[in-house]
């Protein structure tokens, strides 16, 4: 967390060819981490923590990466499980789509109260409450309850994921080398989403277990997440968060101020469409490949793994390229390439071609979420980061509920082949929204 700044002033008078540098130290006794700066007049340099400084940040980073892997396993499982949930409960597409829609209620609560909860209970409290919500809901689903109970418990899962999504994205956004770290963070999300369809499909088709048994594994992982996150962020209390993030002793949340910023709303709408695209494609691809491309259950399930693997690799590989060419240019290029891959997916009706094309769509759309978080941190003041990122990420989670539900409703009326034109339209819409963002300043600590 950036806790202080150092003001450096350069005098035009030179002694022995060297500039005279006066450094105004911060009022507190905090030892500043190493940072980069350029010589110039009146330059203010953010003193940012690094992933390995202080040393305990290494353990926090590991806990956050693990949390996002579990998060990804949750979202990645839907595509593999939906056909079996539909068959088990004898549901229509629209009713089945409620598994996507119900988490929206939880994400909405997270969007409204994330910043306030940070002030009250700090990151330690978030690390306890978020995974606990998920563990409880997974245990209930694992008992194979009636379908309405499944829908209700997924709303509780949405609350837990919404709180964690906001908290850990915002924390990573305060560290140096933000682009690379966010790429790795969302790479772990993609890793979880990649292995989840493989595990769940194997449990159902190879081990002949019920779809609900997958949630025993998810409950165990979420319980582990409670332990690791609480230990890593034990010192991050609400009092500490308030002291570090509020100027002049302010104790009011910043959500209202963040919502007055145009950037917050642009990024929120953008993430709503992006996450909706991601989960719609990942959630309905197995159904599409089985019913439109006439694939067998296991290879069709593996196309979901290929899509999420593409996202994972894209976030890791392109996460190191994006800062070199700038987020604005890079995301625009990635979306244009993804449009081309989606056209191949739609217009070439062959199973193998479709499987490769959807993996490439995943690869080029993978870095978009972390790049959006970077945009927020560059365009808004630091005291608004948690509120703005929390709101944007939670609204994005709402997209993961609303758009897959809409896709299911359209599929009910027109058939699952409608997935592809919907995805293509969303990619074009994303490009248009992205280009409305202001130009982004270069951050010194990312240089």
Secondary structure, 3 states (H helix, E strand, C coil): CCCEEEEEEEEEEEECCEEEEEEECCCCCCCCCCCCCCCCCCEEEEECCECCECCCHHHHHHHHHHHHHHHHHHHHHHHHHHHHHHHHHCCCHHHHCHHHHCHHHHHHHHHHHHHHHHHHHHHHHHHHHHHHHHHHHHHHHHCCCCHHHHHHHHHHHHHHHHHHHHHHHHHHHCCCCHHHHHHHHHHHHHHHHHHHHHHHHHHHHHCCCCHHHHHHHHHHHHHHHHHHHHHHCCCCCHHHHHHHHCHHHCCCCCHHHHHCCHHHHHHHHHHHHHHHHHHHHHHHHHHHHHHCCCCCHHHHHHHHHHHHHHHHHHHHHHHHHHHHHCHHHHHHHHHHHHHHHHHHHHHCCCHHHHHHHHHHHHHHHCCHHHHHHHHHHHHCCHHHHHHHHHHHHHHHHHHHHHHHHHHHHHHHHHCHHHHHHHHHHHHHHHHHHHCCCCCCCCCHHHC
